[in-house]
Amino acid sequence: MKLKLHIVFCITLGVFISCERKPQEAKTTPKMKKKAIVYQVFTRLFGNTNTTNKPWGTIEENGVGKFADFTEEALREIKDLGITHIWYTGVPHHALINDYTAYGISNDDPDVVKGRAGSPYAVKDYYNVNPDLAQDPTKRLQEFKALVERTHAAGMKVIIDIVPNHVARNYEGLTNPEGIQDFGETDQVGQEYQVDNNFYYIPDTPFEVPQWEEGYLPLGGEAHQLADSAFQENPAKWTGNGSRLARPNFSDWYETVKVNYGVRPDGGKDFDELPDGFDAKGPKDHFEFWQDKQVPNSWDKFKDIALYWLDLGVDGFRYDMAEMVPVEFWSYLNSHIKAKNPEAFLLAEVYNPGLYRDYIHKGKMDYLYDKVELYDSIKHIMKGYGWTDHIPVVQKGMADIEHHMLHFLENHDEQRIASPEFAGKSELGKPAMVVSATLSTSPTMIYFGQEVGEPGAEDAGFGKPSRTSIFDYIGVPHHQRWVNERKFDGGQLSDDEKALRDFYKRLLNFTSTSEALMGDYQEIHFYNKEHTTGYDHRVLSFVRWSKDEQLIIVSNFDAGESYDFELKLPPDVVDKWKLGKDVYQLKDALYNRVDANLSVKNGIGYFKVQLDPLESFIFQVGK
């Protein structure tokens, strides 16, 4: 989930640059020896082979995937794609429209549920999993544990969502461990704010559902006993995105309520702040700092939730809208997680570049989305009006934290590359994916279906085309052709879709094993723009290297034009690489199809490059 408004970039002479930042200390050194590759999968959609795709269709009409669909065969194929971590999206039990009262689960009100299958970011019970995903809802937690075990057996780590900023309006923990109280159970509801209340309240005022926008009536206007434009909540609570209206707007996150972390309505804080210099200290010091501190009740509730999932075998978390929660809480939570599992993978959704370093260094996040700077720049280039000149500038601005900025081209919030509203063709993502995956030491993430060109064209109901719906029961057609009736062999894919998946497989397997991609980086783009005839802003080049591997990466973002030029290695790169011979053989690591010779003359490297439209090369320099 993300806000509709983002940060305004600094602009000079019409060209995007990173805003000026305070001087930083030395660049962070990656702990990992190889790049992490994350596969985000929307769990309820992955194994659904139903192709009906009726707008607002029920679970019986449109089908739903299960934990059990992630078979050993499916997981092996995901692993063979080059994946190291699977982010199973939508695992915790969230509000949805399906009758599970036979299992002791209360029905959810369509007036405060988005779509029919519900938002995975409106969690209803943090100590259990979505019953839709289980073959037997009475054993849903056991089925999830079995999935964790299968994923580990396949050689991959498991990530799930935690959404600390908000919970479903009708939160109801049915399976809390002994001693765990529900959110709001002990709140003093007559006060707008009290430090240990879990929610904020609008005293003496009942909640009212939003005024529905055209086309967004609950369940598409279908009659339902609970769809009566009313939801009992008195007094009303603040809405998840911070709205203090008893009747939130339709554009607000009306299906959720905001969690109170000890931040007063006027912005004051009722908790200790980190001392100066703690941004340079590790998780152990942060953990020890909080041991004798009194923290708000909501902090402890989410700490208990995270440790609970770690006990079930989960290896890490993706945090929704982390910047809406105070950074001190993240210091508290993440240091407790690292005390239990030092290798836990902690990824956060933060969109304000001005907060990146605080959430990394003070909040002890491992990784943040590189959305507002790198993704947005690459998206503009893919759409035809951005310049590759932006990318080296962005990367320079991130130099001290580049390892922490996870790269992606698709996720559940963003448009599919192949959708007409974005690029319109999945092939336009190929040079962008090469750059995204090889530019830094940071992890790379892809979204299920991206590797076969899924366009997100279905009108699912609440979720509209260009993004695969996260709110409704739906099938994902291109992905379903790869699933091939759960054979997971791509048997129904077209030749173009097979070729695209082969490209992703080659690229991700290379990036997850290359030592150079965990080493040093230098752009050679601007040197070549100045010194190379025929090289322009639709091409990008940079180098990566380690002690034993040297790479020259060059990509053509133009869909219609080929390029033929003599690429140059600047003198400082030749010197750093100690290129003392006259000629070195170059081999393309993607397809092993092109050999070229790098000539070194007068301290400058030269070699001929012929780039077809949307083509990239990852040249390895021979010894």
C-alpha positions in Angstrom: 0.0 0.0 0.0 1.3 3.5 -0.8 0.3 7.1 -0.6 -0.9 8.8 -3.8 1.4 11.7 -3.3 5.2 11.3 -3.4 8.2 13.6 -2.7 9.0 16.4 -5.1 12.4 15.9 -6.7 15.0 18.6 -6.9 15.2 19.8 -10.6 17.9 21.8 -12.4 17.7 22.7 -16.1 14.9 20.2 -16.5 17.0 17.3 -15.5 16.3 15.1 -12.5 19.0 15.0 -9.9 19.1 13.8 -6.3 18.5 16.4 -3.7 21.6 17.6 -1.8 22.3 15.5 1.2 24.4 15.9 4.3 27.8 14.3 4.0 27.7 10.7 5.0 30.2 8.3 6.4 31.7 5.5 4.5 29.6 3.3 2.2 27.9 0.4 3.9 29.7 -2.9 3.3 27.4 -5.7 2.3 27.3 -8.7 4.6 26.2 -11.1 1.9 28.7 -12.5 -0.6 26.1 -12.8 -3.4 23.1 -10.8 -4.3 19.7 -11.7 -2.9 16.9 -12.3 -5.4 13.3 -11.9 -4.1 10.3 -13.4 -5.8 7.1 -11.6 -4.7 4.1 -13.8 -5.2 0.5 -13.0 -4.4 -0.2 -16.2 -2.6 -3.9 -16.6 -3.4 -3.3 -16.0 -7.1 -0.3 -18.2 -7.8 -1.9 -21.6 -8.1 -5.4 -20.6 -9.3 -6.0 -22.3 -12.6 -9.6 -21.0 -13.0 -9.9 -18.8 -16.1 -13.5 -17.4 -15.6 -12.4 -14.0 -14.4 -15.9 -12.6 -13.8 -15.7 -9.0 -12.4 -16.5 -9.2 -8.7 -16.6 -13.0 -9.0 -16.9 -15.2 -5.9 -14.4 -17.7 -4.8 -16.5 -20.4 -6.3 -16.8 -18.6 -9.6 -13.2 -17.3 -10.1 -11.3 -19.7 -7.9 -8.4 -19.2 -5.5 -4.9 -20.5 -5.0 -3.8 -22.5 -2.0 -0.7 -23.0 0.1 -0.6 -26.5 -1.3 -0.2 -25.2 -4.8 3.4 -24.4 -4.0 4.4 -28.0 -4.6 8.0 -29.3 -4.6 7.9 -29.0 -8.4 6.7 -25.4 -8.3 9.3 -24.4 -5.7 12.0 -26.1 -7.6 11.1 -24.1 -10.7 11.1 -20.8 -8.7 14.4 -21.7 -7.2 15.8 -22.5 -10.7 14.8 -19.0 -11.8 17.6 -17.7 -9.6 15.5 -16.9 -6.5 16.9 -16.8 -3.0 13.8 -15.5 -1.1 10.1 -15.8 -1.6 7.8 -13.0 -0.3 4.5 -14.7 0.2 2.1 -11.7 0.0 -1.2 -11.9 1.8 -0.5 -14.6 4.4 -1.8 -13.1 7.7 -5.6 -13.4 8.0 -7.1 -10.3 6.6 -10.7 -9.2 6.2 -12.5 -10.8 3.2 -16.0 -11.6 2.0 -16.5 -15.3 2.4 -18.5 -17.2 5.0 -16.2 -19.0 7.4 -18.6 -18.9 10.4 -18.5 -22.7 10.5 -14.9 -22.4 11.6 -15.6 -19.8 14.3 -14.6 -16.9 12.1 -16.9 -13.9 12.0 -18.1 -12.5 8.7 -16.6 -9.3 7.4 -18.7 -6.3 6.4 -18.5 -5.4 2.7 -18.8 -1.8 3.6 -15.3 -1.9 5.1 -13.7 -4.4 2.8 -12.1 -3.5 -0.5 -13.1 -5.9 -3.2 -14.4 -9.4 -2.5 -11.2 -11.2 -1.5 -10.1 -8.2 0.6 -6.9 -6.2 1.0 -3.9 -8.1 2.4 -3.1 -4.8 4.2 -6.2 -4.9 6.3 -5.1 -7.6 8.7 -7.9 -9.1 10.9 -5.9 -11.6 13.0 -2.1 -11.5 13.2 -1.9 -14.9 14.9 -3.3 -16.9 12.0 -3.4 -17.1 8.2 -5.9 -16.3 5.5 -8.4 -19.2 5.5 -8.9 -18.9 1.7 -5.4 -20.3 1.3 -6.0 -23.5 3.2 -7.4 -26.8 1.8 -8.8 -27.3 5.4 -9.4 -24.0 7.2 -9.3 -25.7 10.6 -5.7 -26.6 9.7 -4.7 -23.4 8.0 -1.8 -22.7 10.2 -0.4 -26.2 9.9 -0.7 -25.9 6.1 1.3 -22.6 6.2 4.0 -24.3 8.4 4.3 -27.1 5.8 4.8 -24.4 3.1 7.6 -22.9 5.1 9.2 -26.3 5.4 8.9 -27.0 1.7 10.3 -23.6 0.8 13.3 -24.2 3.1 13.8 -27.7 1.6 13.9 -26.1 -1.8 16.7 -23.8 -0.7 14.9 -20.5 -0.3 14.0 -18.2 2.6 10.4 -17.1 3.5 9.3 -13.4 3.8 5.8 -12.4 4.8 4.1 -9.0 5.4 3.7 -7.1 8.7 1.6 -4.0 8.5 2.3 -2.0 11.7 0.7 1.3 10.7 -2.9 0.0 10.6 -5.2 -3.0 11.0 -8.6 -4.0 9.8 -11.5 -2.0 11.2 -12.9 -5.3 12.6 -9.7 -6.7 14.0 -10.5 -9.9 15.9 -7.8 -12.2 17.2 -9.3 -15.7 17.6 -6.1 -17.6 18.1 -3.9 -15.3 20.2 -1.2 -17.1 22.3 -1.8 -17.2 26.0 -1.4 -13.8 27.6 -1.8 -11.9 24.3 -4.6 -9.3 24.4 -6.3 -8.0 21.2 -5.7 -4.6 19.7 -7.9 -2.1 21.5 -9.0 -4.5 24.2 -7.9 -2.3 27.0 -8.2 1.1 25.2 -9.7 4.1 27.0 -12.1 4.8 24.2 -13.4 8.1 25.7 -10.1 9.8 24.9 -8.8 10.8 21.5 -5.3 9.7 22.6 -3.7 7.9 25.5 -0.2 6.6 25.2 -1.1 2.9 25.7 -4.3 3.0 23.6 -3.7 1.0 20.5 -6.0 3.3 18.4 -6.9 7.0 18.2 -10.6 7.8 18.8 -13.2 10.5 17.9 -15.1 10.5 21.2 -18.9 10.6 21.2 -19.0 10.2 17.4 -20.0 7.0 15.5 -18.2 5.9 12.4 -19.9 6.3 9.0 -18.9 4.5 5.8 -17.6 6.7 2.9 -19.7 8.1 0.1 -19.2 5.4 -2.6 -17.7 6.5 -6.0 -19.3 5.3 -9.2 -18.3 1.8 -10.0 -17.0 1.0 -6.5 -20.1 0.0 -4.7 -19.4 -2.9 -2.2 -19.4 -6.2 -4.1 -20.2 -4.2 -7.3 -23.7 -3.5 -6.0 -24.6 -7.1 -5.3 -27.1 -7.6 -2.5 -25.6 -8.8 0.7 -27.1 -8.8 4.2 -24.2 -6.8 5.6 -23.9 -4.4 2.6 -26.1 -1.7 4.1 -23.9 1.4 4.0 -23.3 1.0 7.7 -20.7 -0.4 10.0 -21.0 -0.4 13.8 -18.0 1.5 15.4 -18.7 3.9 18.2 -16.7 5.9 18.9 -15.1 6.1 15.5 -11.4 5.5 15.2 -8.9 7.4 13.0 -8.5 5.8 9.6 -5.3 4.0 8.6 -3.9 6.8 6.4 -4.4 9.3 9.3 -7.8 10.7 8.4 -9.5 12.0 11.5 -12.9 12.1 9.9 -15.7 10.0 11.4 -16.8 9.5 7.8 -13.6 9.1 5.9 -13.4 9.9 2.2 -13.5 7.1 -0.4 -9.9 7.8 -1.2 -8.9 7.2 2.4 -7.9 3.7 3.7 -11.4 3.4 5.1 -11.1 -0.3 5.6 -8.4 0.1 8.2 -7.7 2.0 11.5 -4.5 3.7 12.4 -2.3 2.2 15.2 -1.1 4.5 18.0 2.6 4.3 18.6 2.7 7.0 21.4 2.7 9.9 19.0 0.3 12.5 20.3 -2.3 14.2 17.9 -0.1 17.3 17.9 2.9 15.3 16.8 4.6 15.1 20.2 6.2 11.8 21.3 5.6 9.9 24.5 8.6 7.6 24.2 12.4 7.9 24.5 14.3 9.0 21.4 17.6 7.5 20.3 20.7 9.3 21.6 23.0 11.0 19.2 25.4 8.6 17.5 23.0 5.6 17.6 22.7 5.7 13.8 26.2 4.3 13.8 25.5 1.5 16.3 24.4 -2.0 15.5 21.2 -3.9 16.4 22.8 -5.3 19.6 23.3 -1.8 21.0 19.8 -0.8 20.0 18.4 -3.9 21.7 20.2 -3.1 24.9 19.1 0.6 24.8 15.4 -0.4 25.0 15.8 -2.9 27.8 15.1 -0.5 30.6 12.7 1.8 28.7 8.9 2.0 29.0 7.4 1.7 25.5 3.8 2.2 24.3 1.6 -0.9 24.3 1.4 -1.1 20.5 5.2 -1.5 20.3 5.1 -4.6 22.4 2.1 -6.0 20.5 4.0 -5.9 17.2 7.2 -7.1 18.8 5.3 -10.2 20.0 3.7 -10.7 16.5 7.1 -10.6 14.8 8.7 -13.0 17.2 5.7 -15.3 16.8 6.2 -15.6 13.1 9.9 -16.1 13.5 9.1 -19.1 15.8 7.0 -20.5 12.9 10.1 -20.5 10.6 9.6 -17.2 8.8 12.9 -15.7 7.8 12.0 -12.0 7.3 9.4 -9.4 6.8 8.3 -6.8 4.4 6.9 -3.8 6.3 4.0 -1.8 4.7 4.2 2.0 4.8 7.1 2.0 7.3 7.5 5.8 7.2 4.1 6.3 8.8 5.5 4.7 12.0 8.1 6.4 14.1 11.7 5.4 13.5 12.3 4.7 17.2 9.7 1.9 17.0 11.7 0.3 14.2 14.8 0.4 16.3 12.9 -1.4 19.0 11.3 -4.0 16.8 14.1 -4.7 14.4 16.7 -5.0 17.2 14.5 -7.6 18.9 14.1 -9.5 15.7 17.9 -9.4 15.0 18.5 -10.6 18.6 16.4 -13.7 17.8 17.6 -14.1 14.2 20.6 -12.0 13.1 20.1 -13.1 9.5 16.4 -12.0 9.3 15.6 -10.2 6.0 13.9 -6.8 6.8 12.5 -4.9 3.9 10.5 -1.7 4.3 8.2 0.4 2.1 9.5 4.0 2.4 8.9 6.6 -0.2 10.5 9.8 1.2 14.2 10.0 0.2 14.8 12.3 3.1 14.0 9.5 5.5 16.0 6.8 3.9 19.1 7.1 6.0 17.2 7.4 9.3 15.1 4.2 8.6 18.3 2.3 7.6 20.7 3.5 10.3 18.4 4.4 13.2 15.5 2.0 12.3 17.9 -0.8 11.5 16.2 -1.7 8.3 18.1 -4.0 6.0 16.5 -2.8 2.8 14.1 -0.1 1.5 12.3 0.1 -1.8 14.3 2.2 -4.4 11.0 3.4 -5.8 11.0 7.2 -5.8 14.5 7.6 -7.3 15.6 4.6 -9.4 12.3 2.9 -10.3 10.6 6.2 -11.3 13.6 7.2 -13.4 13.8 3.8 -15.2 10.0 3.9 -15.7 10.3 7.2 -17.5 13.0 5.9 -19.8 10.9 2.8 -20.6 8.0 5.0 -21.5 10.2 6.8 -24.0 10.6 10.3 -22.5 13.3 9.7 -19.8 17.0 9.9 -20.3 19.5 7.3 -19.1 21.6 10.3 -17.9 19.4 10.2 -14.8 20.5 6.8 -13.6 24.2 7.5 -12.8 23.1 10.6 -11.0 20.6 8.7 -8.9 23.2 6.0 -8.1 25.8 8.6 -7.1 23.3 10.1 -4.7 22.7 6.7 -3.2 26.4 5.7 -3.0 26.6 5.5 0.8 23.4 3.4 1.1 23.2 1.7 -2.3 23.3 -1.8 -0.8 20.1 -1.1 1.2 18.0 0.1 -1.7 16.1 -2.9 -3.1 15.5 -2.7 -6.9 12.3 -3.8 -8.7 10.3 -3.1 -11.9 7.1 -4.6 -10.7 5.3 -5.3 -7.5 1.7 -5.5 -6.3 1.4 -1.7 -6.1 2.9 -0.8 -9.5 1.6 -1.2 -13.0 2.6 -4.3 -15.0 5.3 -3.5 -17.5 3.3 -5.0 -20.3 0.1 -3.0 -19.5 -0.8 -0.3 -22.0 -0.8 2.3 -19.2 2.9 1.6 -18.6 5.2 0.3 -21.4 2.7 -1.8 -23.4 5.2 -4.5 -24.2 7.0 -6.8 -21.8 10.2 -6.7 -24.0 10.6 -3.0 -23.0 11.5 -4.2 -19.6 14.6 -6.2 -20.7 17.2 -3.5 -20.7 15.6 -2.0 -17.6 15.8 -5.4 -15.8 19.5 -5.8 -16.7 20.3 -2.4 -15.3 18.1 -2.8 -12.2 19.6 -6.2 -11.4 23.3 -5.3 -12.0 23.6 -1.6 -11.0 24.3 -2.1 -7.3 25.0 -4.7 -4.6 21.3 -4.4 -3.4 18.8 -7.2 -3.7 16.7 -7.5 -6.8 13.0 -8.3 -6.7 10.6 -9.5 -9.4 6.8 -10.0 -9.2 5.2 -13.3 -10.2 4.1 -13.2 -13.8 6.7 -10.5 -14.7 8.9 -13.1 -16.1 6.3 -14.2 -18.7 5.0 -10.7 -19.5 1.8 -10.6 -17.5 -0.1 -7.4 -18.5 -2.6 -7.1 -15.6 -5.5 -6.6 -18.0 -8.3 -8.2 -16.0 -11.3 -6.1 -14.7 -11.5 -7.9 -11.4 -13.9 -5.7 -9.7 -12.4 -3.2 -7.2 -9.0 -3.6 -8.7 -8.7 -2.1 -12.1 -6.6 -3.1 -15.1 -2.8 -2.3 -15.4 -2.2 -3.9 -12.0 -3.0 -7.5 -11.1 -5.8 -7.1 -8.5 -4.9 -7.5 -4.9 -8.6 -7.1 -3.8 -10.5 -9.7 -5.8 -10.6 -13.4 -6.7 -9.1 -13.5 -10.2 -6.9 -15.6 -12.5 -3.6 -14.4 -13.9 -3.6 -15.6 -17.5 0.0 -15.4 -18.7 1.2 -16.8 -15.4 -1.5 -19.5 -15.6 0.0 -20.6 -19.0 3.3 -21.2 -17.2 1.5 -23.0 -14.3 0.0 -25.3 -17.0 -2.6 -27.1 -14.8 -0.1 -27.2 -12.0 2.7 -28.9 -14.0 4.7 -25.7 -13.6 6.5 -26.3 -16.8 5.4 -23.4 -19.0 3.7 -25.8 -21.4 1.1 -23.3 -22.5 3.4 -20.4 -23.0 3.9 -18.8 -26.4 7.4 -18.8 -27.9 7.8 -15.1 -27.0 6.8 -15.8 -23.4 9.2 -18.7 -23.2 12.0 -16.5 -24.5 11.2 -13.8 -22.0 11.3 -16.3 -19.1 14.5 -17.7 -20.4 16.0 -14.1 -20.4 14.9 -13.6 -16.7 16.3 -17.0 -15.8 19.7 -16.3 -17.4 19.9 -12.8 -15.9 18.8 -13.7 -12.3 21.0 -16.8 -12.1 24.0 -14.7 -13.2 23.2 -11.9 -10.8 22.7 -14.3 -7.8 26.2 -15.9 -8.4 28.4 -13.0 -9.7 31.1 -11.8 -7.2 31.6 -8.6 -9.2 28.0 -7.5 -8.5 28.8 -7.5 -4.8 31.9 -5.4 -5.5 32.6 -2.0 -6.9 30.7 0.2 -9.4 31.6 3.1 -11.7 29.6 4.7 -14.4 31.3 5.1 -17.8 28.2 6.6 -19.4 29.1 10.3 -19.3 32.7 9.6 -20.5 31.2 7.8 -23.5 28.6 10.5 -24.2 31.5 12.9 -24.5 34.0 10.7 -26.3 32.1 8.1 -28.3 30.5 8.9 -31.6 27.0 7.4 -31.9 26.4 7.0 -28.2 23.5 8.9 -26.6 20.9 9.1 -23.8 19.0 5.9 -24.9 22.1 3.9 -24.0 23.6 3.2 -20.6 27.0 1.8 -19.6 28.8 1.1 -16.4 31.3 -1.3 -14.9 31.3 -3.6 -11.9 34.2 -5.5 -10.5 35.7 -7.6 -7.7 39.1 -9.1 -7.2 38.4 -12.0 -9.6 35.7 -10.7 -11.9 35.4 -7.6 -14.1 32.1 -6.7 -15.9 31.2 -4.1 -18.6 27.5 -3.7 -18.8 25.8 -1.8 -21.7 22.1 -1.6 -22.5 20.0 -0.1 -25.3 16.7 1.2 -24.1 15.5 2.2 -27.6 12.8 -0.1 -29.0 13.4 1.0 -32.6 17.0 2.0 -33.1 20.2 -0.1 -33.2 23.5 1.3 -32.1 27.0 0.6 -33.5 29.9 2.3 -31.7 33.3 1.8 -30.1 32.7 1.8 -26.4 35.5 3.2 -24.3 36.9 2.4 -20.8 38.1 5.6 -19.2 41.8 5.7 -18.1 40.9 5.5 -14.4 39.0 2.2 -14.9 41.9 0.8 -17.0 44.2 1.8 -14.1 42.0 0.3 -11.4 41.6 -3.0 -13.3 45.4 -3.0 -14.0 44.8 -3.8 -17.6 48.5 -4.1 -18.7 48.0 -6.2 -21.8 47.1 -4.9 -25.3 44.1 -7.1 -25.9 41.5 -8.9 -23.6 38.7 -11.2 -24.7 35.2 -10.2 -23.8 32.4 -12.7 -23.4 28.7 -12.0 -22.9 27.5 -13.6 -19.7 23.9 -13.5 -20.6 23.8 -15.7 -23.7 27.5 -16.6 -24.3 26.9 -15.5 -27.8 29.2 -12.6 -28.5 32.9 -12.5 -28.3 34.7 -9.1 -28.6 38.2 -7.9 -28.0 39.0 -5.1 -25.7 42.1 -3.2 -26.9 44.0 -1.0 -24.5 45.9 2.0 -26.1 47.4 5.0 -24.4 45.6 4.0 -21.1 42.1 3.8 -22.7 40.1 0.7 -23.4 38.3 0.3 -26.8 35.9 -2.3 -28.2 33.2 -2.5 -30.8 29.6 -2.8 -29.7 26.6 -3.5 -31.9 23.3 -3.2 -29.9 20.0 -4.3 -31.4 16.9 -2.5 -30.1 16.3 -3.4 -26.4 19.5 -5.4 -26.3 22.0 -5.6 -23.4 25.4 -7.2 -22.9 27.1 -8.2 -19.7 30.7 -8.5 -20.8 33.1 -10.5 -18.7 36.7 -9.4 -19.2 39.0 -12.4 -19.8 42.3 -12.8 -17.9 
